[in-house]
């Protein structure tokens, strides 16, 4: 288990997005985890997080994620991740484009007891999906 808040974010990103290890959710996230997403959507708990990750896994092949900015202070971490993947299946109303996409998520995580308990995430994925559809 990672020893710092920043290392926890990097390890969770690698396990969940890079390697697709959905069983790792329990390792990195509190059972009462809550994420606040772009547009006001909230996803609670392990089951909610697994369903979001499965949606990404179905829609995007070759998903790669890199944490490019990390700032940690105690149990709070601000971060930016850059994702790269091929959009091969429908995703939240966007039909498959077959194109490689690059998008960014920015967020903040609250960590207690060595696990992530709450996050706030903003993404430009919808903008990238719109651009891919128009090209």
C-alpha angles and dihedrals in degrees: 000000000000116000101212133052092241092050089051091057092048093047093047091048092051095046098044105033105023099038099023093228100164091174088065090073090091091051096056107025135061116242088243092049117153128190123194109209136196111290096028097285115147126202117196132201137350094300092053092048092048091052092052092048091048089052090055091046092053095046102040128049125199091019112190124183129190126186103221102169126036128170117172131185115173109303096349124087129183115198147166124210127193116210129197125187145133113259100228104155139031115288123192094329097321112116118226112280099187088223130125109248132198118199139161135226122197121193154146126233130201113211127194129168092003096301136092110256103173138008140186114206133186120185139183093208095113090054090051091048090051091050092049090052092052095048 
